[in-house]
Amino acid sequence: MSYDDMMDWKYREENPGYEREIGLTAGDLEDCDPEIAELVAESYARDNAKRREQNHRTEVAGLRALLEEHGIEIPDHI
């Protein structure tokens, strides 16, 4: 298991339903070829976007459940 995999697992254990974002930019990869660094940074950015979207969906589901628990109905299209 890689370090990132272990940190992802730890974060999910501490924050059920949420994914850890990885802060990595091309500047963090100074030792690499600039083109490769840019490709890696773009890959991480796409991965983080997916993680952010999943975190948002988890949060919305939790808020909907909380509203429902308190008898507040909201339309499905919102």
C-alpha positions in Angstrom: 0.0 0.0 0.0 1.4 3.4 -0.9 1.5 6.4 1.5 -1.3 8.1 -0.3 -3.5 5.0 -0.2 -2.9 4.7 3.6 -3.7 8.4 4.1 -6.9 8.0 2.0 -7.9 5.1 4.2 -7.2 7.0 7.4 -9.1 10.0 6.2 -12.1 7.9 5.2 -12.0 6.1 8.6 -12.1 9.5 10.4 -14.6 11.1 8.0 -17.0 8.4 6.8 -18.4 9.2 3.3 -15.7 11.8 2.5 -12.6 11.6 0.4 -9.3 13.3 1.1 -8.1 15.9 -1.5 -4.5 15.8 -2.5 -2.8 19.1 -2.8 -0.3 18.7 -5.6 0.7 21.2 -8.3 3.3 21.2 -11.1 5.5 23.3 -8.8 5.6 20.5 -6.3 7.3 18.3 -8.9 10.4 20.5 -9.6 12.7 17.5 -10.1 10.6 16.1 -12.9 10.4 17.0 -16.6 8.1 20.1 -16.8 5.7 18.3 -19.3 5.5 15.2 -17.0 5.0 17.4 -14.0 2.1 19.2 -15.7 0.5 15.9 -16.8 0.7 14.6 -13.2 -0.7 17.8 -11.8 -3.6 17.7 -14.2 -4.3 14.1 -13.2 -4.3 15.1 -9.5 -6.6 18.0 -10.3 -9.1 15.7 -12.1 -9.0 13.3 -9.2 -9.5 16.0 -6.7 -12.5 17.3 -8.7 -14.1 13.8 -8.4 -13.3 13.7 -4.7 -14.8 17.2 -4.2 -17.9 16.2 -6.0 -18.3 13.0 -4.0 -17.8 15.0 -0.8 -20.4 17.5 -1.9 -22.9 14.7 -2.6 -22.2 13.1 0.8 -22.8 16.5 2.5 -26.0 17.1 0.5 -27.4 13.7 1.4 -26.6 14.3 5.0 -28.4 17.7 5.0 -31.4 16.2 3.2 -31.6 13.5 5.8 -31.4 16.0 8.6 -34.1 18.2 7.1 -36.3 15.1 6.6 -35.7 14.0 10.2 -37.1 17.4 11.4 -40.1 17.2 9.1 -38.9 19.7 6.5 -39.7 18.6 3.0 -37.7 19.9 0.1 -38.4 19.4 -3.6 -36.2 16.7 -5.4 -35.3 19.2 -8.1 -33.3 21.4 -5.8 
